[in-house]
Amino acid sequence: MKHIDIAVDRERHAHIKYQLELRGLSLAEIAEQIGVGASAVSSVSLGKSRSKRIEQALAAALDKTPEELFPERYQDLAEPREVPR
């Protein structure tokens, strides 16, 4: 899990927890499913750290892609890159 400089997003964190709850899941259950600590999943959900594995697990549980759930983390992938001549 990488610790990088990204903004904490408490609203998204609350939304993720709420959407998981509607599906009968929790951050702790996602953590257990993928074999990581609940604090790691919470940290990624809050935006304090990154883990593609955790982002993918959260997104899959919510029937989304990681890009839909965490768009700012994937915006570089969506922008076309110029090829130097």
N, C-alpha and C positions, 0 to 999 in steps of 0.2 A: 504494500500500500504506500503510495507516494503522498508526502505532505507538501502541498504546493499552496501558493498564494491565491486562493479563491474566496469569494465572499460567502459568509455564513448566510443561509437563507432559511430562516425559521418558519416562514410561511409554507415553503415547499416541504420542509420536514414535517410540519403538521399535516399537510395535505397527503403526503405519502403514508404517514401513520394512519390517517383517517381512511384512505382508500384500502389499505391493507386490512384494517379492522372490518370494513364492509365485506371483505372476502374471507373473513374468519382467520386472518393471519396477523402476525406482529413482526416487528423488526427482529426480535429474539428468535422467532421461528425461522425467518429467512437466514439468520446467522447460523442456526443449527443445521439447516438444510445444506448449506455450503461449507460448513466446518470452520467458521470464523467466530470471533467473539461478538456479542451483541453491541459492544461499544464501538467496534470497527464499522458495523453497519450503520449505527447511529451517526458516527463521524462523517461517513460518506453522504448519508441522507441530509445532514446539516450543511454540508459543503466545506467541512473542515479539512477533509482529505479526499484523495481519489483512489479508487480501485476499480478497474474495468470489470473485474469479476463480480464485485458487489453491485456496481451500477447495472450490470446485465441481469443479475438475480432480482434486484428491485424492479427493474423495468419489466422483466418477464412476468413477475407476480402481478403486475398491474396491466398486463396485456399491452405494453408499450415497447418502444425501442429505447435504448439508452439515450439516443439522440433526441427523442421526444421528451424524455423525463429530465434530462440535463442538457438542454440545447447549448448553453454557453460553454460547456466543456467540449463540445464537438463542432463548434462553429468554424474552426479552421479547416475541418474536413469538407465542409459544404462550400467554402469559397474557392473559386477556380484559382489555380496558381499560374503565374506567368512563367513561361519557359524562356530562359535567357537565350539570346541568339548569338 
